[in-house]
């Protein structure tokens, strides 16, 4: 009888979680459509007679184009400039600086694939996923073509600042390692010094226990439970890609085009094969959730370094507190409805007793503080399987002048999506966080001499 009650509660939780996620997705989509329609009507009826652009001379002699760009890299289910119309994943933060790029990468593709896409987005050319990787995971070796790179001069003398949210932070780390290992064919001069700084905002460095609540098996971190939120997500994504409706995919794309799951190529039987788990990214494990398990993150981290000439910063978020030694959500109103159930579940996390712990010295209590998507211990800095140099920051001025090769991290009271999508919800915290990030990139991070900003006297 007790077992049936447990099954009933699990089914109810699945239904509620599924409904909340679907409603939130529809909210984002409808908001983007409404914004585009409003902009189209404004342009149609209130378009000015002439657009006059006046460029003023910069007394310092420094042009905006001479600044190293700040590249904002989105996380899971995210999108870049050009998707969802004029909607901004980073809630308009990209407008805080004159030289910001917001690439659109696969929203559910694996971290390896996204890192490759990010390189060609910047340098230009056709995305090359690598022959060995492509054969191993069953997809095309080549992908999207960038006729013109968004920063083709990128090299050691023209390095870049990266800001990654959630899984986006790990994407940048993988990209930097690929640069150090010279993994891009035709680019033998790449190095880790092409990256000037990496800033992580709720970064997924060491995996998350949420993957197990959503449906990943805790014993291997690769397979999915038969009935789970991720199974429903998998079915929805396969059908979406198989239908291959051009205008819809132009508006939002999960990023699996290189798996060729379109009905035009697979036919009806191909759809059945994908749904049965015999083909596609979910069959081979080449998608983001396998990279976000503790096991997947540890495997990835074993090949990633923290480099001595790059500056590293991290904002770790949490929405939990301790009451009488028990970790619980820190209030209700401050947590987004999309995340509240997961904050509660993750705060009570217990590793299955019949499954070996993921690493030596593992303790449940270390993984209970969370922000509804990631565990706080995972976001501070890379620590599994080897802990990287780090330093807790309370006041930004305490760590000046900054030193490269160290992960400076702060703990912020926020849930996982406070600093994206909805700027009004974050309030003044939004401006404080992003202003400090952009100010640091422009004024405190440099290798040789401080850069002279536009309109700033030398």
KARAUR-V850929 format. One record per helix or strand. SS is the DSSP state (a for helix, b for strand). FROM is the first residue (numbers start at 1). LEN is the number of residues. Records with the same first field share a line. If there is no record, write none. Layout:
SS->FROM-LEN / FROM-LEN
This chain:
a->2-44 / 64-3 / 93-4 / 111-13 / 131-7 / 167-14 / 192-3 / 210-5 / 229-15 / 246-6 / 257-3 / 263-13 / 281-4 / 288-5 / 294-8 / 337-11 / 364-4 / 376-4 / 396-4 / 423-4 / 428-16
b->70-4 / 100-2 / 109-1 / 125-4 / 142-5 / 155-1 / 158-1 / 160-6 / 195-7 / 216-1 / 224-1 / 287-1 / 311-8 / 320-4 / 326-4 / 370-1 / 375-1 / 390-3 / 407-7
